Amino acid sequence: MIKTGLGYDIHRLKKGRRFLLGGVDIPSSKGEMGHSDGDTLAHAVIDAILGASGLGDIGELFPDSDPAYKDADSMSLLRTAFAKVKQAGWQLVNLDCVVICEEPKVLPFREAIRASLANALEVPVERVFLKGKTAEGLGAAGKGKAVEVMALCLLEKL
Ligand code: MG
């Protein structure tokens, strides 16, 4: 059986916060606000794999009302979520993501991010891809106030 899963997330950007995408620290004047470390890409990927496997969503597994997840490392949340997905018999076929922000540019960090996500999801890097886009000055992302991520995955159960 194969199943697709879609994940989306948006985080406000604030001066003095780290800008994290898939566990990779990207130099930037602003970074993601959040109860956790704010890694918007990790959050969207968690929702994609949970959606495909029908195991819930990030808010159910890791409630932002729970002090345990204050400043949480989102890549360790992704590993925990993937462990549940794997436990249910699923493996990742591929993952494709779009990061939407005005700055910083994502492309110079793409290979590092792909490697980081592939490592967490226990697949070769060829199965993970990522694109960066600007929002042409439109909306919160376009005005540099937020970063948005869409993630689409395909899971397979043998
Ligand atoms: Mg989030």
Backbone and ligand atoms as CSV (ligand in chain L), in Angstrom:
chain,resi,resn,atom,element,x,y,z
A,1,MET,N,N,0.846,-1.193,0.000
A,1,MET,CA,C,0.000,0.000,0.000
A,1,MET,C,C,0.888,1.252,0.000
A,2,ILE,N,N,0.464,2.263,-0.743
A,2,ILE,CA,C,1.163,3.554,-0.697
A,2,ILE,C,C,0.167,4.631,-0.309
A,3,LYS,N,N,0.645,5.655,0.396
A,3,LYS,CA,C,-0.214,6.776,0.793
A,3,LYS,C,C,0.564,8.076,0.739
A,4,THR,N,N,-0.122,9.135,0.293
A,4,THR,CA,C,0.493,10.465,0.306
A,4,THR,C,C,0.100,11.194,1.581
A,5,GLY,N,N,0.920,12.146,1.965
A,5,GLY,CA,C,0.605,12.985,3.118
A,5,GLY,C,C,1.056,14.406,2.844
A,6,LEU,N,N,0.243,15.365,3.299
A,6,LEU,CA,C,0.521,16.780,3.067
A,6,LEU,C,C,0.719,17.482,4.399
A,7,GLY,N,N,1.756,18.282,4.485
A,7,GLY,CA,C,1.987,19.074,5.697
A,7,GLY,C,C,2.188,20.531,5.340
A,8,TYR,N,N,1.738,21.415,6.227
A,8,TYR,CA,C,1.900,22.857,6.028
A,8,TYR,C,C,2.199,23.483,7.371
A,9,ASP,N,N,3.041,24.508,7.375
A,9,ASP,CA,C,3.235,25.268,8.611
A,9,ASP,C,C,3.658,26.686,8.268
A,10,ILE,N,N,3.423,27.585,9.215
A,10,ILE,CA,C,3.854,28.972,9.085
A,10,ILE,C,C,4.321,29.442,10.454
A,11,HIS,N,N,5.427,30.154,10.493
A,11,HIS,CA,C,5.902,30.756,11.744
A,11,HIS,C,C,6.264,32.209,11.510
A,12,ARG,N,N,5.962,33.035,12.513
A,12,ARG,CA,C,6.393,34.425,12.482
A,12,ARG,C,C,7.908,34.491,12.604
A,13,LEU,N,N,8.495,35.534,12.010
A,13,LEU,CA,C,9.935,35.754,12.124
A,13,LEU,C,C,10.190,36.920,13.068
A,14,LYS,N,N,11.244,36.774,13.876
A,14,LYS,CA,C,11.569,37.812,14.855
A,14,LYS,C,C,13.080,37.969,14.955
A,15,LYS,N,N,13.521,39.191,15.132
A,15,LYS,CA,C,14.964,39.446,15.317
A,15,LYS,C,C,15.472,38.692,16.548
A,16,GLY,N,N,16.670,38.133,16.408
A,16,GLY,CA,C,17.293,37.482,17.563
A,16,GLY,C,C,16.960,36.012,17.723
A,17,ARG,N,N,16.029,35.499,16.899
A,17,ARG,CA,C,15.724,34.059,16.953
A,17,ARG,C,C,16.569,33.328,15.913
A,18,ARG,N,N,16.800,32.016,16.136
A,18,ARG,CA,C,17.507,31.200,15.139
A,18,ARG,C,C,16.578,30.920,13.962
A,19,PHE,N,N,17.148,30.898,12.758
A,19,PHE,CA,C,16.376,30.490,11.573
A,19,PHE,C,C,16.787,29.051,11.270
A,20,LEU,N,N,15.885,28.130,11.587
A,20,LEU,CA,C,16.172,26.705,11.442
A,20,LEU,C,C,15.274,26.094,10.368
A,21,LEU,N,N,15.889,25.351,9.481
A,21,LEU,CA,C,15.104,24.595,8.492
A,21,LEU,C,C,15.636,23.167,8.461
A,22,GLY,N,N,14.822,22.230,8.865
A,22,GLY,CA,C,15.237,20.833,8.860
A,22,GLY,C,C,16.472,20.599,9.719
A,23,GLY,N,N,16.589,21.346,10.803
A,23,GLY,CA,C,17.702,21.179,11.722
A,23,GLY,C,C,18.963,21.929,11.321
A,24,VAL,N,N,18.924,22.624,10.178
A,24,VAL,CA,C,20.098,23.371,9.713
A,24,VAL,C,C,19.950,24.840,10.125
A,25,ASP,N,N,20.955,25.345,10.810
A,25,ASP,CA,C,20.970,26.718,11.298
A,25,ASP,C,C,21.386,27.638,10.157
A,26,ILE,N,N,20.504,28.525,9.736
A,26,ILE,CA,C,20.789,29.394,8.599
A,26,ILE,C,C,21.037,30.821,9.098
A,27,PRO,N,N,22.193,31.392,8.743
A,27,PRO,CA,C,22.485,32.754,9.207
A,27,PRO,C,C,21.441,33.740,8.672
A,28,SER,N,N,20.832,34.498,9.571
A,28,SER,CA,C,19.778,35.429,9.174
A,28,SER,C,C,19.567,36.451,10.286
A,29,SER,N,N,19.099,37.645,9.909
A,29,SER,CA,C,18.851,38.673,10.934
A,29,SER,C,C,17.616,38.325,11.767
A,30,LYS,N,N,16.728,37.503,11.199
A,30,LYS,CA,C,15.513,37.108,11.918
A,30,LYS,C,C,15.373,35.597,11.902
A,31,GLY,N,N,14.661,35.057,12.890
A,31,GLY,CA,C,14.411,33.628,12.927
A,31,GLY,C,C,12.991,33.329,13.370
A,32,GLU,N,N,12.658,32.061,13.409
A,32,GLU,CA,C,11.282,31.640,13.681
A,32,GLU,C,C,10.925,31.738,15.164
A,33,MET,N,N,9.795,32.371,15.435
A,33,MET,CA,C,9.223,32.335,16.776
A,33,MET,C,C,8.496,31.006,16.933
A,34,GLY,N,N,8.371,30.544,18.173
A,34,GLY,CA,C,7.634,29.304,18.387
A,34,GLY,C,C,7.780,28.835,19.822
A,35,HIS,N,N,6.852,27.971,20.227
A,35,HIS,CA,C,6.938,27.345,21.550
A,35,HIS,C,C,8.155,26.420,21.564
A,36,SER,N,N,8.344,25.726,20.434
A,36,SER,CA,C,9.527,24.880,20.236
A,36,SER,C,C,10.635,25.767,19.661
A,37,ASP,N,N,11.637,25.145,19.029
A,37,ASP,CA,C,12.686,25.939,18.386
A,37,ASP,C,C,12.187,26.624,17.112
A,38,GLY,N,N,10.965,26.321,16.684
A,38,GLY,CA,C,10.334,27.028,15.559
A,38,GLY,C,C,10.666,26.485,14.176
A,39,ASP,N,N,11.319,25.342,14.107
A,39,ASP,CA,C,11.751,24.786,12.811
A,39,ASP,C,C,10.523,24.429,11.954
A,40,THR,N,N,10.145,25.383,11.116
A,40,THR,CA,C,8.897,25.300,10.341
A,40,THR,C,C,8.897,24.111,9.376
A,41,LEU,N,N,10.066,23.858,8.784
A,41,LEU,CA,C,10.171,22.738,7.844
A,41,LEU,C,C,9.995,21.406,8.585
A,42,ALA,N,N,10.662,21.250,9.714
A,42,ALA,CA,C,10.511,20.008,10.489
A,42,ALA,C,C,9.041,19.795,10.853
A,43,HIS,N,N,8.350,20.879,11.223
A,43,HIS,CA,C,6.939,20.752,11.615
A,43,HIS,C,C,6.064,20.309,10.435
A,44,ALA,N,N,6.292,20.898,9.276
A,44,ALA,CA,C,5.490,20.520,8.098
A,44,ALA,C,C,5.754,19.064,7.710
A,45,VAL,N,N,7.005,18.629,7.838
A,45,VAL,CA,C,7.338,17.239,7.493
A,45,VAL,C,C,6.686,16.280,8.494
A,46,ILE,N,N,6.669,16.649,9.768
A,46,ILE,CA,C,5.995,15.812,10.769
A,46,ILE,C,C,4.528,15.633,10.384
A,47,ASP,N,N,3.857,16.727,10.022
A,47,ASP,CA,C,2.438,16.613,9.645
A,47,ASP,C,C,2.246,15.807,8.363
A,48,ALA,N,N,3.195,15.890,7.438
A,48,ALA,CA,C,3.082,15.113,6.195
A,48,ALA,C,C,3.156,13.609,6.488
A,49,ILE,N,N,4.134,13.196,7.291
A,49,ILE,CA,C,4.282,11.747,7.550
A,49,ILE,C,C,3.169,11.221,8.459
A,50,LEU,N,N,2.719,12.083,9.396
A,50,LEU,CA,C,1.606,11.646,10.260
A,50,LEU,C,C,0.314,11.560,9.456
A,51,GLY,N,N,0.132,12.488,8.536
A,51,GLY,CA,C,-1.073,12.476,7.691
A,51,GLY,C,C,-1.116,11.246,6.802
A,52,ALA,N,N,0.009,10.934,6.167
A,52,ALA,CA,C,0.048,9.778,5.269
A,52,ALA,C,C,-0.216,8.478,6.020
A,53,SER,N,N,0.312,8.394,7.237
A,53,SER,CA,C,0.153,7.153,8.009
A,53,SER,C,C,-1.132,7.143,8.827
A,54,GLY,N,N,-1.838,8.259,8.864
A,54,GLY,CA,C,-3.097,8.341,9.604
A,54,GLY,C,C,-2.894,8.278,11.112
A,55,LEU,N,N,-1.748,8.769,11.574
A,55,LEU,CA,C,-1.419,8.662,13.000
A,55,LEU,C,C,-1.642,9.965,13.769
A,56,GLY,N,N,-2.331,10.913,13.165
A,56,GLY,CA,C,-2.643,12.147,13.893
A,56,GLY,C,C,-1.963,13.353,13.300
A,57,ASP,N,N,-1.694,14.351,14.161
A,57,ASP,CA,C,-0.987,15.531,13.684
A,57,ASP,C,C,-0.048,16.037,14.773
A,58,ILE,N,N,0.768,16.994,14.407
A,58,ILE,CA,C,1.825,17.461,15.318
A,58,ILE,C,C,1.256,18.014,16.624
A,59,GLY,N,N,0.093,18.681,16.543
A,59,GLY,CA,C,-0.506,19.261,17.742
A,59,GLY,C,C,-1.011,18.205,18.724
A,60,GLU,N,N,-1.415,17.062,18.209
A,60,GLU,CA,C,-1.855,15.964,19.076
A,60,GLU,C,C,-0.663,15.295,19.762
A,61,LEU,N,N,0.391,15.074,18.971
A,61,LEU,CA,C,1.551,14.365,19.522
A,61,LEU,C,C,2.377,15.241,20.456
A,62,PHE,N,N,2.520,16.514,20.070
A,62,PHE,CA,C,3.402,17.415,20.822
A,62,PHE,C,C,2.674,18.725,21.097
A,63,PRO,N,N,1.710,18.743,22.034
A,63,PRO,CA,C,0.885,19.954,22.246
A,63,PRO,C,C,1.736,21.162,22.669
A,64,ASP,N,N,1.450,22.330,22.061
A,64,ASP,CA,C,2.263,23.500,22.418
A,64,ASP,C,C,1.857,24.089,23.770
A,65,SER,N,N,0.830,23.479,24.405
A,65,SER,CA,C,0.459,23.869,25.765
A,65,SER,C,C,1.297,23.098,26.798
A,66,ASP,N,N,2.064,22.104,26.310
A,66,ASP,CA,C,2.848,21.245,27.201
A,66,ASP,C,C,4.244,21.841,27.407
A,67,PRO,N,N,4.589,22.201,28.658
A,67,PRO,CA,C,5.902,22.800,28.916
A,67,PRO,C,C,7.065,21.892,28.490
A,68,ALA,N,N,6.801,20.587,28.341
A,68,ALA,CA,C,7.853,19.653,27.910
A,68,ALA,C,C,8.397,20.034,26.534
A,69,TYR,N,N,7.571,20.721,25.737
A,69,TYR,CA,C,8.001,21.049,24.369
A,69,TYR,C,C,8.474,22.486,24.219
A,70,LYS,N,N,8.618,23.196,25.345
A,70,LYS,CA,C,9.181,24.551,25.314
A,70,LYS,C,C,10.607,24.467,24.786
A,71,ASP,N,N,10.873,25.238,23.714
A,71,ASP,CA,C,12.198,25.271,23.076
A,71,ASP,C,C,12.658,23.890,22.579
A,72,ALA,N,N,11.694,22.999,22.335
A,72,ALA,CA,C,12.039,21.632,21.918
A,72,ALA,C,C,12.811,21.631,20.600
A,73,ASP,N,N,13.713,20.653,20.470
A,73,ASP,CA,C,14.441,20.417,19.228
A,73,ASP,C,C,13.472,19.725,18.260
A,74,SER,N,N,13.050,20.446,17.234
A,74,SER,CA,C,12.021,19.914,16.333
A,74,SER,C,C,12.497,18.696,15.547
A,75,MET,N,N,13.808,18.587,15.314
A,75,MET,CA,C,14.292,17.403,14.612
A,75,MET,C,C,14.179,16.176,15.511
A,76,SER,N,N,14.283,16.354,16.817
A,76,SER,CA,C,14.068,15.181,17.676
A,76,SER,C,C,12.573,14.848,17.729
A,77,LEU,N,N,11.706,15.861,17.599
A,77,LEU,CA,C,10.263,15.577,17.480
A,77,LEU,C,C,9.989,14.810,16.183
A,78,LEU,N,N,10.680,15.203,15.105
A,78,LEU,CA,C,10.509,14.493,13.827
A,78,LEU,C,C,10.957,13.037,13.963
A,79,ARG,N,N,12.062,12.816,14.637
A,79,ARG,CA,C,12.544,11.431,14.827
A,79,ARG,C,C,11.541,10.610,15.643
A,80,THR,N,N,10.964,11.239,16.664
A,80,THR,CA,C,9.953,10.555,17.483
A,80,THR,C,C,8.718,10.227,16.642
A,81,ALA,N,N,8.262,11.188,15.843
A,81,ALA,CA,C,7.091,10.964,14.989
A,81,ALA,C,C,7.386,9.874,13.960
A,82,PHE,N,N,8.594,9.920,13.371
A,82,PHE,CA,C,8.928,8.917,12.362
A,82,PHE,C,C,9.033,7.523,12.982
A,83,ALA,N,N,9.496,7.449,14.227
A,83,ALA,CA,C,9.566,6.146,14.913
A,83,ALA,C,C,8.170,5.522,15.013
A,84,LYS,N,N,7.147,6.350,15.289
A,84,LYS,CA,C,5.762,5.852,15.351
A,84,LYS,C,C,5.282,5.383,13.977
A,85,VAL,N,N,5.643,6.159,12.965
A,85,VAL,CA,C,5.254,5.832,11.589
A,85,VAL,C,C,5.898,4.507,11.161
A,86,LYS,N,N,7.177,4.370,11.494
A,86,LYS,CA,C,7.926,3.157,11.163
A,86,LYS,C,C,7.368,1.948,11.926
A,87,GLN,N,N,7.036,2.185,13.185
A,87,GLN,CA,C,6.440,1.146,14.044
A,87,GLN,C,C,5.158,0.598,13.413
A,88,ALA,N,N,4.411,1.475,12.729
A,88,ALA,CA,C,3.165,1.065,12.078
A,88,ALA,C,C,3.422,0.406,10.719
A,89,GLY,N,N,4.692,0.242,10.361
A,89,GLY,CA,C,5.028,-0.522,9.165
A,89,GLY,C,C,5.325,0.302,7.919
A,90,TRP,N,N,5.411,1.652,8.088
A,90,TRP,CA,C,5.608,2.513,6.919
A,90,TRP,C,C,7.066,2.869,6.727
A,91,GLN,N,N,7.444,3.034,5.456
A,91,GLN,CA,C,8.736,3.650,5.157
A,91,GLN,C,C,8.530,4.744,4.127
A,92,LEU,N,N,9.490,5.672,4.078
A,92,LEU,CA,C,9.357,6.819,3.175
A,92,LEU,C,C,9.778,6.446,1.763
A,93,VAL,N,N,8.920,6.740,0.794
A,93,VAL,CA,C,9.311,6.615,-0.618
A,93,VAL,C,C,10.017,7.905,-1.034
A,94,ASN,N,N,9.338,9.040,-0.856
A,94,ASN,CA,C,10.010,10.322,-1.101
A,94,ASN,C,C,9.298,11.458,-0.381
A,95,LEU,N,N,10.019,12.548,-0.254
A,95,LEU,CA,C,9.520,13.759,0.394
A,95,LEU,C,C,9.912,14.937,-0.479
A,96,ASP,N,N,8.970,15.841,-0.734
A,96,ASP,CA,C,9.263,17.050,-1.508
A,96,ASP,C,C,8.690,18.245,-0.749
A,97,CYS,N,N,9.475,19.300,-0.633
A,97,CYS,CA,C,9.075,20.440,0.203
A,97,CYS,C,C,9.277,21.768,-0.524
A,98,VAL,N,N,8.460,22.744,-0.160
A,98,VAL,CA,C,8.617,24.119,-0.643
A,98,VAL,C,C,8.717,25.036,0.578
A,99,VAL,N,N,9.781,25.822,0.620
A,99,VAL,CA,C,9.954,26.818,1.679
A,99,VAL,C,C,9.710,28.188,1.060
A,100,ILE,N,N,8.799,28.972,1.648
A,100,ILE,CA,C,8.453,30.281,1.098
A,100,ILE,C,C,8.874,31.367,2.089
A,101,CYS,N,N,9.870,32.155,1.690
A,101,CYS,CA,C,10.293,33.302,2.505
A,101,CYS,C,C,11.065,34.274,1.613
A,102,GLU,N,N,11.101,35.535,2.034
A,102,GLU,CA,C,11.825,36.538,1.247
A,102,GLU,C,C,13.326,36.389,1.431
A,103,GLU,N,N,13.739,36.170,2.687
A,103,GLU,CA,C,15.133,35.928,2.983
A,103,GLU,C,C,15.228,35.152,4.289
A,104,PRO,N,N,16.282,34.445,4.514
A,104,PRO,CA,C,17.457,34.249,3.665
A,104,PRO,C,C,17.156,33.321,2.480
A,105,LYS,N,N,18.085,33.284,1.545
A,105,LYS,CA,C,17.972,32.354,0.420
A,105,LYS,C,C,18.225,30.930,0.926
A,106,VAL,N,N,17.385,30.022,0.472
A,106,VAL,CA,C,17.449,28.633,0.948
A,106,VAL,C,C,18.443,27.796,0.130
A,107,LEU,N,N,18.607,28.152,-1.138
A,107,LEU,CA,C,19.391,27.307,-2.055
A,107,LEU,C,C,20.794,26.949,-1.548
A,108,PRO,N,N,21.557,27.906,-0.993
A,108,PRO,CA,C,22.904,27.524,-0.538
A,108,PRO,C,C,22.900,26.462,0.567
A,109,PHE,N,N,21.760,26.281,1.215
A,109,PHE,CA,C,21.664,25.342,2.335
A,109,PHE,C,C,20.883,24.078,1.964
A,110,ARG,N,N,20.463,24.009,0.697
A,110,ARG,CA,C,19.584,22.912,0.284
A,110,ARG,C,C,20.179,21.538,0.541
A,111,GLU,N,N,21.439,21.340,0.162
A,111,GLU,CA,C,22.012,19.993,0.297
A,111,GLU,C,C,22.152,19.594,1.769
A,112,ALA,N,N,22.518,20.565,2.605
A,112,ALA,CA,C,22.632,20.276,4.044
A,112,ALA,C,C,21.264,19.922,4.627
A,113,ILE,N,N,20.228,20.627,4.189
A,113,ILE,CA,C,18.874,20.364,4.696
A,113,ILE,C,C,18.387,18.994,4.203
A,114,ARG,N,N,18.623,18.711,2.930
A,114,ARG,CA,C,18.227,17.393,2.389
A,114,ARG,C,C,18.895,16.276,3.179
A,115,ALA,N,N,20.182,16.437,3.443
A,115,ALA,CA,C,20.923,15.401,4.173
A,115,ALA,C,C,20.378,15.227,5.585
A,116,SER,N,N,20.051,16.341,6.219
A,116,SER,CA,C,19.542,16.292,7.589
A,116,SER,C,C,18.184,15.584,7.650
A,117,LEU,N,N,17.290,15.932,6.725
A,117,LEU,CA,C,15.962,15.300,6.701
A,117,LEU,C,C,16.068,13.822,6.322
A,118,ALA,N,N,16.917,13.513,5.328
A,118,ALA,CA,C,17.083,12.124,4.887
A,118,ALA,C,C,17.614,11.269,6.029
A,119,ASN,N,N,18.529,11.837,6.809
A,119,ASN,CA,C,19.082,11.123,7.962
A,119,ASN,C,C,17.988,10.814,8.993
A,120,ALA,N,N,17.151,11.817,9.277
A,120,ALA,CA,C,16.078,11.620,10.271
A,120,ALA,C,C,15.035,10.617,9.784
A,121,LEU,N,N,14.830,10.572,8.464
A,121,LEU,CA,C,13.783,9.712,7.912
A,121,LEU,C,C,14.341,8.391,7.382
A,122,GLU,N,N,15.646,8.174,7.610
A,122,GLU,CA,C,16.308,6.900,7.314
A,122,GLU,C,C,16.180,6.474,5.856
A,123,VAL,N,N,16.439,7.444,4.967
A,123,VAL,CA,C,16.445,7.160,3.524
A,123,VAL,C,C,17.675,7.819,2.892
A,124,PRO,N,N,18.073,7.337,1.691
A,124,PRO,CA,C,19.131,8.036,0.960
A,124,PRO,C,C,18.667,9.451,0.583
A,125,VAL,N,N,19.612,10.348,0.454
A,125,VAL,CA,C,19.296,11.764,0.227
A,125,VAL,C,C,18.513,11.993,-1.073
A,126,GLU,N,N,18.670,11.075,-2.040
A,126,GLU,CA,C,17.954,11.200,-3.324
A,126,GLU,C,C,16.432,11.190,-3.150
A,127,ARG,N,N,15.965,10.692,-2.019
A,127,ARG,CA,C,14.512,10.597,-1.802
A,127,ARG,C,C,13.906,11.852,-1.182
A,128,VAL,N,N,14.754,12.821,-0.902
A,128,VAL,CA,C,14.279,14.056,-0.259
A,128,VAL,C,C,14.655,15.243,-1.135
A,129,PHE,N,N,13.682,16.114,-1.407
A,129,PHE,CA,C,14.012,17.307,-2.169
A,129,PHE,C,C,13.365,18.535,-1.538
A,130,LEU,N,N,13.857,19.687,-1.952
A,130,LEU,CA,C,13.485,20.941,-1.300
A,130,LEU,C,C,13.669,22.096,-2.276
A,131,LYS,N,N,12.698,22.990,-2.323
A,131,LYS,CA,C,12.837,24.200,-3.120
A,131,LYS,C,C,12.571,25.422,-2.246
A,132,GLY,N,N,13.274,26.503,-2.540
A,132,GLY,CA,C,12.974,27.772,-1.891
A,132,GLY,C,C,12.284,28.687,-2.881
A,133,LYS,N,N,11.306,29.456,-2.407
A,133,LYS,CA,C,10.606,30.425,-3.251
A,133,LYS,C,C,10.412,31.717,-2.474
A,134,THR,N,N,10.347,32.823,-3.182
A,134,THR,CA,C,9.898,34.051,-2.535
A,134,THR,C,C,8.401,34.167,-2.802
A,135,ALA,N,N,7.764,35.107,-2.115
A,135,ALA,CA,C,6.321,35.301,-2.304
A,135,ALA,C,C,6.042,36.608,-3.046
A,136,GLU,N,N,7.068,37.100,-3.782
A,136,GLU,CA,C,6.873,38.289,-4.619
A,136,GLU,C,C,6.347,39.478,-3.830
A,137,GLY,N,N,6.745,39.558,-2.564
A,137,GLY,CA,C,6.323,40.697,-1.734
A,137,GLY,C,C,4.898,40.602,-1.215
A,138,LEU,N,N,4.225,39.495,-1.478
A,138,LEU,CA,C,2.809,39.361,-1.095
A,138,LEU,C,C,2.639,38.595,0.223
A,139,GLY,N,N,1.680,39.026,1.011
A,139,GLY,CA,C,1.337,38.313,2.241
A,139,GLY,C,C,2.443,38.413,3.290
A,140,ALA,N,N,2.243,37.670,4.400
A,140,ALA,CA,C,3.181,37.735,5.526
A,140,ALA,C,C,4.577,37.268,5.117
A,141,ALA,N,N,4.641,36.183,4.331
A,141,ALA,CA,C,5.950,35.689,3.898
A,141,ALA,C,C,6.624,36.706,2.986
A,142,GLY,N,N,5.846,37.281,2.101
A,142,GLY,CA,C,6.380,38.250,1.149
A,142,GLY,C,C,6.886,39.514,1.812
A,143,LYS,N,N,6.292,39.873,2.937
A,143,LYS,CA,C,6.707,41.069,3.668
A,143,LYS,C,C,7.821,40.773,4.679
A,144,GLY,N,N,8.319,39.521,4.653
A,144,GLY,CA,C,9.430,39.166,5.534
A,144,GLY,C,C,9.016,38.963,6.976
A,145,LYS,N,N,7.696,38.803,7.205
A,145,LYS,CA,C,7.217,38.625,8.583
A,145,LYS,C,C,7.054,37.162,8.970
A,146,ALA,N,N,7.118,36.267,7.998
A,146,ALA,CA,C,6.862,34.853,8.283
A,146,ALA,C,C,7.578,33.973,7.273
A,147,VAL,N,N,7.744,32.711,7.655
A,147,VAL,CA,C,8.210,31.683,6.725
A,147,VAL,C,C,7.116,30.622,6.665
A,148,GLU,N,N,6.824,30.169,5.448
A,148,GLU,CA,C,5.806,29.139,5.231
A,148,GLU,C,C,6.469,27.925,4.598
A,149,VAL,N,N,5.958,26.747,4.933
A,149,VAL,CA,C,6.488,25.525,4.322
A,149,VAL,C,C,5.350,24.589,3.942
A,150,MET,N,N,5.465,24.012,2.766
A,150,MET,CA,C,4.579,22.918,2.350
A,150,MET,C,C,5.444,21.679,2.147
A,151,ALA,N,N,4.934,20.542,2.602
A,151,ALA,CA,C,5.683,19.288,2.472
A,151,ALA,C,C,4.735,18.192,2.001
A,152,LEU,N,N,5.174,17.439,1.032
A,152,LEU,CA,C,4.378,16.339,0.499
A,152,LEU,C,C,5.220,15.073,0.563
A,153,CYS,N,N,4.648,14.006,1.117
A,153,CYS,CA,C,5.435,12.768,1.184
A,153,CYS,C,C,4.624,11.604,0.606
A,154,LEU,N,N,5.354,10.574,0.231
A,154,LEU,CA,C,4.748,9.297,-0.145
A,154,LEU,C,C,5.338,8.228,0.770
A,155,LEU,N,N,4.433,7.503,1.429
A,155,LEU,CA,C,4.864,6.398,2.291
A,155,LEU,C,C,4.425,5.085,1.664
A,156,GLU,N,N,5.178,4.041,1.981
A,156,GLU,CA,C,4.878,2.711,1.459
A,156,GLU,C,C,4.879,1.707,2.606
A,157,LYS,N,N,3.874,0.831,2.609
A,157,LYS,CA,C,3.851,-0.258,3.591
A,157,LYS,C,C,3.976,-1.563,2.836
A,158,LEU,N,N,5.025,-2.305,3.157
A,158,LEU,CA,C,5.283,-3.546,2.399
A,158,LEU,C,C,4.516,-4.714,3.016
L,1,MG,MG,MG,4.983,24.936,13.794
